[in-house]
Amino acid sequence: MTMELTQTTRAARTAGTALLASAALAVVGIAFLIAMFASFAAGARSSGMVFGQINDTLVLVSYLLVAPTVLVLHELLRPRWRGWSTVAATFGLAGITGIVVLQGLLVVGVLTFEQEIGPVMIPFLAFTIWIVATGYMASKTGLLPRGVLLAVAASLYLGFPVWAWALGRRLQQG
């Protein structure tokens, strides 16, 4: 039992570190997104496209860094929320996989933004289901106070770094 607890604690700390990195990348990504819109508004389309490309790449990496958290939260929440935790984790991993694949196809130029934006909403919805469900479960277990509020903010994209930072810090505490 001690060995299992130590492995879970180590995995939680690793996931926490990955979430903190995700939060930092998301902040930088949001700055590039703002720069993209500002460039478009100023008529500097080519600069806007570069800023958008950087944001798209950072989104891909940022969401990929959340994957360990899906597995760790499932382990931590499973004792109390066995079935629900499994369903939520399935949504989380499916959502992250879809987001990363579609963002990857966008970044390498296989898909245009117009071709990618509609389909990516489906895995983003799956990810949102996971984030809100685990936010609820984590708040009920005391793992993440205000978990639902943070999850809803994260699902609106601009709140993602706040959620990732708060949960990452909690997970790093073991």
C-alpha positions as CSV (number, residue, x, y, z in Angstrom):
1,M,0.0,0.0,0.0
2,T,2.8,2.4,0.8
3,M,4.5,1.7,-2.5
4,E,1.2,2.4,-4.3
5,L,0.7,5.6,-2.4
6,T,4.3,6.7,-3.1
7,Q,3.8,6.0,-6.9
8,T,0.5,7.9,-6.9
9,T,2.1,10.8,-5.0
10,R,5.0,10.9,-7.5
11,A,2.6,10.7,-10.4
12,A,0.5,13.5,-8.9
13,R,3.6,15.7,-8.5
14,T,4.7,15.0,-12.1
15,A,1.2,15.8,-13.4
16,G,1.2,19.0,-11.3
17,T,4.5,20.1,-12.9
18,A,3.1,19.4,-16.3
19,L,0.0,21.4,-15.5
20,L,2.1,24.3,-14.3
21,A,4.0,24.2,-17.6
22,S,0.7,24.0,-19.5
23,A,-0.6,27.1,-17.6
24,A,2.6,29.0,-18.5
25,L,2.3,28.0,-22.2
26,A,-1.4,28.9,-22.2
27,V,-0.6,32.4,-20.9
28,V,1.9,32.9,-23.6
29,G,-0.6,31.5,-26.1
30,I,-3.3,33.9,-25.1
31,A,-0.8,36.8,-25.5
32,F,-0.2,35.6,-29.1
33,L,-3.9,35.2,-29.7
34,I,-4.4,38.8,-28.6
35,A,-1.5,39.9,-30.8
36,M,-3.1,38.0,-33.7
37,F,-6.4,39.9,-33.3
38,A,-4.6,43.2,-32.8
39,S,-2.6,42.6,-36.0
40,F,-5.7,41.7,-38.0
41,A,-7.4,44.8,-36.7
42,A,-4.4,46.9,-37.7
43,G,-4.4,45.4,-41.2
44,A,-1.2,43.4,-40.6
45,R,-2.5,40.1,-41.8
46,S,0.8,38.4,-42.3
47,S,1.9,39.2,-38.8
48,G,-1.5,38.1,-37.5
49,M,-1.0,34.8,-39.2
50,V,2.4,34.2,-37.6
51,F,1.0,35.1,-34.2
52,G,-1.9,32.7,-34.8
53,Q,0.4,29.9,-35.8
54,I,2.4,30.3,-32.6
55,N,-0.8,30.3,-30.6
56,D,-2.0,27.1,-32.4
57,T,1.3,25.4,-31.6
58,L,1.2,26.4,-27.9
59,V,-2.4,25.2,-27.6
60,L,-1.3,21.8,-29.0
61,V,1.5,21.4,-26.4
62,S,-0.5,22.9,-23.6
63,Y,-3.4,20.4,-24.0
64,L,-1.0,17.5,-24.4
65,L,0.6,18.4,-21.1
66,V,-2.9,17.9,-19.4
67,A,-3.0,14.2,-20.3
68,P,-1.1,13.0,-17.2
69,T,-3.5,14.9,-15.1
70,V,-6.4,13.0,-16.5
71,L,-4.8,9.7,-15.4
72,V,-3.8,11.0,-12.0
73,L,-7.2,12.6,-11.2
74,H,-8.8,9.3,-12.2
75,E,-6.6,7.5,-9.7
76,L,-7.3,10.0,-7.0
77,L,-11.0,10.2,-7.5
78,R,-11.7,6.6,-8.3
79,P,-12.1,5.4,-4.7
80,R,-15.1,7.6,-4.2
81,W,-16.3,8.1,-7.8
82,R,-15.4,4.7,-9.4
83,G,-17.8,4.7,-12.4
84,W,-18.0,8.5,-12.9
85,S,-14.3,8.9,-12.7
86,T,-13.8,6.3,-15.4
87,V,-16.4,7.9,-17.7
88,A,-14.9,11.4,-17.1
89,A,-11.3,10.1,-17.7
90,T,-12.5,8.6,-21.0
91,F,-14.0,11.9,-22.1
92,G,-10.8,13.7,-21.0
93,L,-8.4,11.5,-22.9
94,A,-10.6,11.4,-26.0
95,G,-11.0,15.2,-25.9
96,I,-7.2,15.8,-25.5
97,T,-6.4,13.3,-28.3
98,G,-8.9,15.0,-30.7
99,I,-7.7,18.5,-29.8
100,V,-4.0,17.5,-30.3
101,V,-4.6,15.7,-33.5
102,L,-6.7,18.5,-35.1
103,Q,-4.4,21.2,-33.8
104,G,-1.4,19.2,-35.2
105,L,-3.1,19.0,-38.6
106,L,-3.7,22.7,-38.5
107,V,-0.1,23.6,-37.4
108,V,1.5,21.5,-40.2
109,G,-0.9,22.9,-42.8
110,V,-3.0,19.8,-43.6
111,L,-6.1,21.7,-42.4
112,T,-6.9,25.4,-42.7
113,F,-8.3,27.2,-39.7
114,E,-11.7,27.2,-41.4
115,Q,-11.6,23.4,-41.9
116,E,-10.3,22.7,-38.3
117,I,-12.4,25.0,-36.1
118,G,-15.8,23.2,-36.5
119,P,-14.5,19.7,-36.0
120,V,-12.2,20.7,-33.0
121,M,-15.3,21.8,-31.1
122,I,-16.3,18.1,-30.7
123,P,-13.2,17.0,-28.8
124,F,-13.2,20.4,-27.0
125,L,-16.7,19.6,-25.7
126,A,-15.4,16.2,-24.5
127,F,-12.6,17.9,-22.7
128,T,-15.0,20.4,-21.2
129,I,-17.2,17.5,-19.9
130,W,-14.1,16.0,-18.3
131,I,-12.9,19.3,-16.8
132,V,-16.3,20.1,-15.3
133,A,-17.0,16.6,-14.1
134,T,-13.6,16.3,-12.4
135,G,-13.9,19.8,-11.0
136,Y,-17.2,18.7,-9.3
137,M,-15.7,15.5,-8.0
138,A,-12.4,17.2,-6.9
139,S,-14.4,19.9,-5.0
140,K,-16.5,17.3,-3.2
141,T,-13.4,15.4,-2.1
142,G,-11.5,18.5,-1.1
143,L,-8.8,18.1,-3.7
144,L,-9.7,21.3,-5.5
145,P,-11.9,23.8,-3.6
146,R,-14.0,25.8,-6.1
147,G,-13.3,23.1,-8.6
148,V,-16.5,23.6,-10.6
149,L,-15.9,27.4,-10.8
150,L,-12.3,26.9,-12.0
151,A,-13.4,24.2,-14.5
152,V,-16.1,26.5,-16.0
153,A,-13.5,29.3,-16.3
154,A,-11.0,26.9,-17.9
155,S,-13.6,25.8,-20.4
156,L,-13.8,29.4,-21.6
157,Y,-10.1,29.2,-22.7
158,L,-9.1,32.5,-21.0
159,G,-9.5,30.9,-17.6
160,F,-7.5,27.8,-18.6
161,P,-4.2,29.0,-17.1
162,V,-5.9,29.8,-13.8
163,W,-7.4,26.3,-13.6
164,A,-4.1,24.6,-14.6
165,W,-2.1,26.7,-12.2
166,A,-4.5,26.0,-9.2
167,L,-4.8,22.3,-9.8
168,G,-1.1,22.0,-10.7
169,R,-0.1,23.5,-7.3
170,R,-2.5,21.2,-5.5
171,L,-1.1,18.1,-7.3
172,Q,2.5,19.1,-6.6
173,Q,1.7,19.1,-2.9
174,G,1.1,15.4,-3.3
